[in-house]
Amino acid sequence: MVITVSGLHGSGTSTQARRLAESLGLRYISAGLLFRRIAEERGLTLEELSRLAEEDPELDRMIDERTREEARRGDVVIDAALAGWMAEDADLKIFLTAPLEERIRRIARREGLTLEEARRETLRREQSERERFKRYYGIDINDLSIYDVVLNTALFKPDATARILRRIVEELRRGRKHRSDDGCQISAKP
C-alpha cells in the first residue's frame, strides 16, 4: 500500500503521516525532513534554502525522485508537498489543511519563532514552492482535485485526526476486499 500525505505548512502533515505509518506498520518517508536536513547541513534557514532552490532545480528534483523511488518500493506513507503528484499510482492521496492563523501558531511554537517571523517565513516558503513547482513541473499545487481526501486538521485534536485517517485507510482496505456478485473488485478510488 502506498499512501501520500501532502498539505500546507503547519497543517500537521508530518505528525499525521508518521502516526499513520506507525499504526499501519508501513515505512515513513518525509521530504520535509530531508529538506530540513539539507538546510541544517548548509547552515541555512528553510527560507534561505527555499530561495536557493528557486535558482537550482536539482534540489527539488532530487527530493522528488526519491519520492517516486519510495512509492515504487511500496508499503510506505510518503509525506511530501508533491507526493500526490509524484506517486501517481498511490492507493490513497491525502491533503491536510488548516486556516493560516492556526498554521502560523503551530509553526511558531514548533520552530521557536515569533508569530510575525513564522508568518513571513511560511508565506515566503509557500510562495516559493508554488512558483518553483509550476515552473519546474507545470504543477499547480493549489489544485486539490488529485486528492482522495482533503481534511481540515484545525477541526480536530491531533489524536482525533489520526483516528479519522486510520479509519479512512481501514475502510479503503475493507472496500477492496469486498467483491460484488459478478466478481468485480470494488475500490474506494474512482
PAZAPA-4460 file (N, C-alpha, C; in steps of 0.05 Angstrom, whole numbers, plus 32768, in hexadecimal, padded with zeros to 4 digits):
% residues 190
    n_x    n_y    n_z   ca_x   ca_y   ca_z    c_x    c_y    c_z   seq   type   mol
   8011   7FE8   8000   8000   8000   8000   8012   8019   8000     1      M     A
   800A   802C   7FF0   8018   8046   7FEE   8004   805C   7FF5     2      V     A
   800B   806B   8009   7FFA   8082   8012   800A   809B   8011     3      I     A
   8000   80B0   8005   800E   80C9   8005   7FFF   80DD   8017     4      T     A
   800F   80ED   8025   8003   8102   8036   8011   811C   802F     5      V     A
   8002   812E   8025   800C   8148   801E   7FFC   815D   802D     6      S     A
   8004   8176   802C   7FF5   818A   8039   8004   81A4   803D     7      G     A
   7FF6   81B7   8047   8002   81D1   804C   8014   81D0   8064     8      L     A
   8029   81E0   8065   803B   81E1   807B   802C   81E7   8095     9      H     A
   8031   81D7   80AA   8024   81DB   80C3   8008   81CD   80C5    10      G     A
   8001   81BE   80B1   7FE6   81B1   80B2   7FE8   8195   80BF    11      S     A
   8000   818C   80C6   8002   8173   80D4   800A   815B   80C3    12      G     A
   8014   8161   80AB   801A   814B   8098   802E   8138   80A3    13      T     A
   8044   8142   80AE   8059   8130   80B8   8050   8120   80D0    14      S     A
   8043   812D   80E2   8038   8120   80FA   8025   810A   80F2    15      T     A
   8012   8110   80E1   7FFD   80FD   80DA   8008   80E7   80C8    16      Q     A
   801A   80EE   80B5   8025   80D9   80A4   8036   80C5   80B4    17      A     A
   8045   80CF   80C7   8056   80BE   80D8   8044   80AB   80E8    18      R     A
   802F   80B7   80F4   801D   80A7   8105   800E   8092   80F4    19      R     A
   8006   8099   80DC   7FF8   8087   80CB   800B   8070   80C3    20      L     A
   8023   8076   80BC   8037   8061   80B5   803B   804E   80CC    21      A     A
   803F   8059   80E4   8043   8048   80FC   802B   8036   8101    22      E     A
   8013   8041   8100   7FFB   8032   8106   7FF5   801C   80F1    23      S     A
   7FFF   8020   80D9   7FFA   800C   80C4   8012   7FFA   80BF    24      L     A
   8028   7FFF   80CD   8040   7FEF   80CA   804D   7FF3   80AF    25      G     A
   804B   800C   80A4   8057   8013   808B   8070   8024   808F    26      L     A
   8081   8026   807C   8098   8037   807D   808E   8054   807B    27      R     A
   809E   8067   8086   8098   8083   8086   80AF   8092   8078    28      Y     A
   80A8   80A1   8063   80BC   80B1   8055   80B2   80CE   8056    29      I     A
   80C5   80E1   805C   80BD   80FD   805E   80D0   810F   804E    30      S     A
   80C5   811C   8039   80D4   812F   8029   80DB   8147   803A    31      A     A
   80C9   814F   804C   80CE   8166   805D   80E6   8162   806F    32      G     A
   80E9   8149   807A   8100   8144   808B   8119   8144   807B    33      L     A
   8118   813A   8063   812F   813B   8051   8137   8158   804B    34      L     A
   8123   8169   8045   8128   8185   803F   8134   8193   8058    35      F     A
   8129   818D   8070   8134   8199   8088   8150   8190   808D    36      R     A
   8156   8177   8088   8171   816C   808C   8185   817A   8079    37      R     A
   817D   817E   8060   818E   818C   804D   8193   81A9   8057    38      I     A
   817E   81B6   8060   8181   81D2   806A   8194   81D3   8082    39      A     A
   8191   81C0   8094   81A3   81BE   80AB   81C0   81BA   80A3    40      E     A
   81C4   81A7   8091   81DF   81A0   8088   81EC   81B8   807B    41      E     A
   81DD   81C9   806E   81E7   81E0   8060   81E7   81F9   8071    42      R     A
   81DD   81F7   808A   81DC   820D   809C   81C8   8223   8093    43      G     A
   81B2   821A   8087   819E   822D   807D   8183   8229   808B    44      L     A
   8173   823E   808A   8158   823C   8093   8148   822F   807C    45      T     A
   8130   8226   8083   811E   821A   806E   8118   822E   8058    46      L     A
   8114   8247   8061   810E   825D   804E   8126   8261   803B    47      E     A
   813F   8261   8046   8156   8265   8035   815A   824D   8022    48      E     A
   8155   8235   802B   8158   821E   8019   8142   821F   8004    49      L     A
   812A   8228   800A   8115   822B   7FF6   811E   823F   7FE0    50      S     A
   812B   8255   7FE9   8135   8268   7FD5   814A   825B   7FC3    51      R     A
   815C   824B   7FCF   8170   823D   7FBF   8163   822A   7FAB    52      L     A
   814E   821C   7FB4   8141   8209   7FA3   8133   8217   7F8B    53      A     A
   812D   8231   7F8E   8121   823F   7F78   8135   8242   7F61    54      E     A
   814F   8243   7F68   8164   8246   7F54   816F   822B   7F4B    55      E     A
   816C   8216   7F5B   8178   81FC   7F55   8163   81E6   7F56    56      D     A
   8157   81DF   7F3F   8142   81CB   7F3F   814B   81AF   7F48    57      P     A
   8165   81AA   7F49   816F   818F   7F51   8166   8187   7F6D    58      E     A
   8164   819A   7F7F   815C   8194   7F9A   8140   8188   7F9B    59      L     A
   812D   8195   7F8E   8111   818A   7F8C   8111   8170   7F7D    60      D     A
   811F   816E   7F67   811F   8156   7F57   812A   813E   7F67    61      R     A
   813E   8143   7F77   814A   812D   7F87   8135   8123   7F9B    62      M     A
   8127   8135   7FA9   8113   812D   7FBC   80FB   8120   7FAE    63      I     A
   80F3   812A   7F97   80DC   811E   7F89   80E3   8103   7F7E    64      D     A
   80FB   80FF   7F74   8102   80E4   7F6A   8102   80D0   7F81    65      E     A
   810B   80D8   7F98   810B   80C6   7FAF   80EE   80BF   7FB6    66      R     A
   80DC   80D2   7FB4   80BF   80CC   7FB8   80B5   80B7   7FA5    67      T     A
   80BC   80B9   7F8C   80B4   80A6   7F78   80BF   808A   7F7E    68      R     A
   80D9   8089   7F85   80E6   8070   7F8C   80D9   8062   7FA3    69      E     A
   80D3   8071   7FB8   80C6   8065   7FD0   80AA   805B   7FC9    70      E     A
   809C   8069   7FB8   8081   8061   7FB0   8083   8046   7FA1    71      A     A
   8097   8044   7F90   809A   802B   7F81   80A0   8013   7F93    72      R     A
   80AE   8018   7FA9   80B5   8003   7FBC   809C   7FF9   7FCB    73      R     A
   8088   800B   7FCF   806F   8004   7FDC   8071   8003   7FFB    74      G     A
   805A   7FFC   8007   8058   7FFA   8024   8063   8013   8032    75      D     A
   8059   802A   802B   8064   8043   8034   804F   8059   8037    76      V     A
   8054   806B   804A   8045   8084   804C   8059   8099   8045    77      V     A
   8054   80A9   8030   8066   80BD   8027   805B   80D9   802E    78      I     A
   806B   80E8   803D   8064   8103   8046   8074   8116   8035    79      D     A
   8067   8123   8021   8076   8135   800F   8061   8147   8001    80      A     A
   806A   8160   7FFC   8058   8173   7FEF   804E   8168   7FD4    81      A     A
   805F   815B   7FC5   8057   8151   7FAB   8052   8133   7FAA    82      L     A
   8050   8127   7FC1   804D   810A   7FC3   8035   8100   7FB2    83      A     A
   801F   810E   7FB3   8008   8105   7FA4   800C   8107   7F86    84      G     A
   801D   8119   7F7E   8023   811C   7F61   8039   8108   7F59    85      W     A
   804D   8104   7F6A   8063   80F3   7F63   805D   80D5   7F65    86      M     A
   804C   80CE   7F78   8043   80B2   7F7B   8028   80AF   7F6E    87      A     A
   8027   80B0   7F54   800E   80B1   7F45   7FFB   809A   7F4B    88      E     A
   8007   8083   7F50   7FF6   806B   7F54   7FF2   8064   7F71    89      D     A
   7FF5   8078   7F83   7FF1   8073   7F9F   7FD5   8069   7FA4    90      A     A
   7FD2   8058   7FB8   7FB8   804D   7FC0   7FA6   8062   7FCC    91      D     A
   7FB2   8075   7FDA   7FA3   808A   7FE8   7FB3   80A3   7FE9    92      L     A
   7FA8   80B9   7FE0   7FB5   80D3   7FE0   7FA6   80E6   7FF3    93      K     A
   7FB4   80EF   8008   7FA7   80FF   801C   7FB4   811B   801C    94      I     A
   7FA3   8130   801F   7FAC   814B   8021   7FA1   8157   803B    95      F     A
   7FB4   8161   804C   7FAC   816D   8065   7FAE   818B   8063    96      L     A
   7F9B   8199   806F   7F9B   81B6   806F   7F93   81C0   808A    97      T     A
   7F95   81DA   808E   7F8C   81E8   80A6   7F8D   8206   80A0    98      A     A
   7F7D   8216   80AD   7F7E   8233   80A8   7F9A   823E   80AE    99      P     A
   7FA1   8253   809F   7FBB   825F   80A1   7FC3   8266   80BE   100      L     A
   7FB2   8273   80CD   7FB9   827B   80E8   7FC0   8263   80FA   101      E     A
   7FB1   824E   80F7   7FB7   8235   8107   7FD2   822A   80FE   102      E     A
   7FD7   8229   80E5   7FF0   821E   80DB   8008   822F   80E5   103      R     A
   8004   8249   80E5   801A   825C   80EE   801F   8256   810B   104      I     A
   800A   8253   811C   800E   824E   8138   801E   8233   813C   105      R     A
   8016   821F   812E   8023   8205   8130   8041   8207   8128   106      R     A
   8046   8214   8112   8062   8217   8108   8072   8227   811C   107      I     A
   8068   823D   8126   8076   824E   8139   807D   823D   8152   108      A     A
   806A   822E   815C   806F   821D   8174   8084   8208   816E   109      R     A
   8082   81FA   8157   8094   81E5   8150   80B1   81EF   814B   110      R     A
   80B3   8206   813D   80CD   8210   8135   80D9   8224   8149   111      E     A
   80CA   822C   815D   80D4   8240   8170   80D6   825B   8164   112      G     A
   80C3   8262   8153   80C3   827C   8145   80AD   828E   8150   113      L     A
   80AF   82A8   814B   8098   82B9   8151   8083   82B4   813C   114      T     A
   806A   82BD   8142   8055   82B9   812F   805B   82C7   8114   115      L     A
   8067   82DF   8116   806E   82EE   80FE   8084   82E0   80EE   116      E     A
   8098   82D6   80FC   80AD   82C7   80EE   80A1   82AE   80E0   117      E     A
   8090   82A0   80EE   8084   8288   80E3   8073   828F   80CB   118      A     A
   8064   82A4   80CD   8053   82AD   80B7   8064   82B4   809E   119      R     A
   8078   82C4   80A2   8089   82CD   808C   8096   82B5   807E   120      R     A
   80A2   82A3   808F   80B1   828C   8084   809E   8279   8076   121      E     A
   8087   8274   8082   8073   8261   8076   8068   826B   805C   122      T     A
   8060   8285   805B   8055   8290   8043   806A   8290   802D   123      L     A
   8082   8296   8034   8098   8297   8020   809E   827A   8016   124      R     A
   809F   8267   8028   80A4   824B   801F   808E   8241   800D   125      R     A
   8075   8247   8014   805E   823D   8005   805E   824A   7FE9   126      E     A
   8064   8264   7FE8   8065   8272   7FCE   807C   8266   7FBD   127      Q     A
   8093   8262   7FCA   80A9   8256   7FBB   80A2   823B   7FB0   128      S     A
   8096   822A   7FC0   808E   820F   7FB7   807A   8211   7FA0   129      E     A
   8066   8222   7FA3   8052   8225   7F8D   805F   822C   7F73   130      R     A
   8071   823F   7F74   807F   8248   7F5C   8092   8233   7F51   131      E     A
   80A1   8227   7F62   80B4   8212   7F59   80A6   81FA   7F4C   132      R     A
   8092   81F0   7F5A   8084   81D8   7F50   8076   81DE   7F36   133      F     A
   806B   81F6   7F32   805F   81FE   7F19   8074   8200   7F03   134      K     A
   808A   820C   7F0A   80A0   8210   7EF6   80AD   81F6   7EEF   135      R     A
   80B4   81E5   7F03   80C3   81CC   7EFE   80B2   81B6   7EF2   136      Y     A
   8099   81B4   7EFC   8088   819D   7EF4   806E   81A4   7EE7   137      Y     A
   8067   81BE   7EE7   804D   81C5   7EDD   8036   81BE   7EEF   138      G     A
   803D   81BA   7F09   8029   81B1   7F1D   801E   81C9   7F2D   139      I     A
   8004   81CB   7F2F   7FF7   81DF   7F3F   7FF0   81D1   7F5A   140      D     A
   8000   81D7   7F6F   7FFC   81C9   7F88   7FE3   81D1   7F96   141      I     A
   7FD5   81E6   7F8C   7FBB   81ED   7F97   7FA5   81DC   7F8B   142      N     A
   7FAB   81CC   7F77   7F97   81BA   7F6B   7F95   81A1   7F7C   143      D     A
   7F7F   819F   7F8B   7F7B   8189   7F9E   7F6C   8172   7F91   144      L     A
   7F66   8174   7F77   7F55   8160   7F6A   7F63   8144   7F69   145      S     A
   7F7D   8143   7F6C   7F8B   8128   7F6B   7F88   8119   7F85   146      I     A
   7F7F   8126   7F9A   7F7E   8119   7FB5   7F64   810A   7FB9   147      Y     A
   7F66   80F4   7FC7   7F4F   80E4   7FCE   7F41   80EF   7FE7   148      D     A
   7F51   80FB   7FF9   7F48   8106   8013   7F54   8121   8017   149      V     A
   7F44   8135   801E   7F4E   814F   8027   7F42   8153   8042   150      V     A
   7F53   8158   8057   7F4A   815A   8072   7F55   8173   8080   151      L     A
   7F44   8182   808C   7F4C   819A   809C   7F53   8190   80B8   152      N     A
   7F6D   8190   80BF   7F76   8186   80D8   7F70   8198   80F0   153      T     A
   7F68   81B1   80EA   7F61   81C4   8100   7F46   81BC   810D   154      A     A
   7F37   81AB   80FF   7F1D   81A3   810A   7F1F   818E   8120   155      L     A
   7F36   8181   8121   7F39   816A   8133   7F54   816C   8143   156      F     A
   7F54   815F   815A   7F6E   815C   8168   7F7F   8148   8159   157      K     A
   7F99   8148   815C   7FAB   8136   814D   7FA3   8119   8150   158      P     A
   7F9B   8110   8168   7F93   80F4   816B   7F7A   80ED   815A   159      D     A
   7F67   80FF   815A   7F4F   80FB   814A   7F55   80FA   812C   160      A     A
   7F66   810C   8124   7F6F   810D   8108   7F7C   80F2   8100   161      T     A
   7F8D   80E8   8112   7F9A   80CE   810D   7F86   80B8   810B   162      A     A
   7F72   80B8   811C   7F5D   80A3   811B   7F4D   80A5   8101   163      R     A
   7F46   80BD   80F9   7F37   80C1   80E0   7F47   80B6   80C8   164      I     A
   7F60   80BD   80C7   7F71   80B4   80B0   7F74   8095   80B1   165      L     A
   7F78   808A   80C8   7F7A   806D   80CB   7F60   8060   80C2   166      R     A
   7F4A   806B   80CA   7F30   8060   80C2   7F2C   8060   80A4   167      R     A
   7F34   8076   8098   7F32   8078   807A   7F42   8062   806D   168      I     A
   7F5A   805D   8077   7F6A   8047   806B   7F5D   802C   8070   169      V     A
   7F53   8028   8088   7F45   800F   808E   7F2D   800A   807B   170      E     A
   7F1E   801F   8077   7F07   801D   8065   7F10   8018   8048   171      E     A
   7F25   8025   8040   7F30   8020   8025   7F38   8003   8022   172      L     A
   7F46   7FF8   8036   7F4F   7FDC   8035   7F36   7FCA   8035   173      R     A
   7F23   7FD0   8045   7F0A   7FBF   8047   7EFC   7FC0   802C   174      R     A
   7EFA   7FD7   8020   7EED   7FDA   8006   7EFA   7FCB   7FF0   175      G     A
   7F15   7FC9   7FF2   7F23   7FBA   7FDD   7F20   7F9C   7FE1   176      R     A
   7F1B   7F93   7FF9   7F17   7F77   7FFE   7EFB   7F6E   7FF6   177      K     A
   7EE9   7F80   7FF6   7ECD   7F7A   7FEF   7ECB   7F76   7FD1   178      H     A
   7EBE   7F61   7FC9   7EB9   7F5C   7FAC   7E9B   7F5A   7FA7   179      R     A
   7E93   7F65   7F91   7E77   7F63   7F8A   7E71   7F48   7F7F   180      S     A
   7E57   7F42   7F7A   7E4E   7F28   7F71   7E5B   7F20   7F57   181      D     A
   7E61   7F33   7F45   7E6C   7F2C   7F2B   7E8B   7F28   7F2C   182      D     A
   7E96   7F29   7F44   7EB3   7F24   7F48   7EC4   7F3D   7F44   183      G     A
   7EB9   7F54   7F3E   7EC9   7F6C   7F3A   7ED1   7F77   7F55   184      C     A
   7EE9   7F7F   7F57   7EF2   7F8B   7F71   7EE8   7FA7   7F73   185      Q     A
   7EDF   7FAE   7F8A   7ED5   7FC9   7F8F   7EEA   7FD9   7F9D   186      I     A
   7EF1   7FF0   7F93   7F06   8001   7F9E   7EFB   801B   7FA7   187      S     A
   7F08   8028   7FBB   7EFF   8042   7FC4   7F0A   8058   7FB2   188      A     A
   7F1C   8051   7FA0   7F27   8065   7F8D   7F16   8064   7F73   189      K     A
   7F12   807C   7F67   7F02   807C   7F4E   7F11   806E   7F38   190      P     A
***
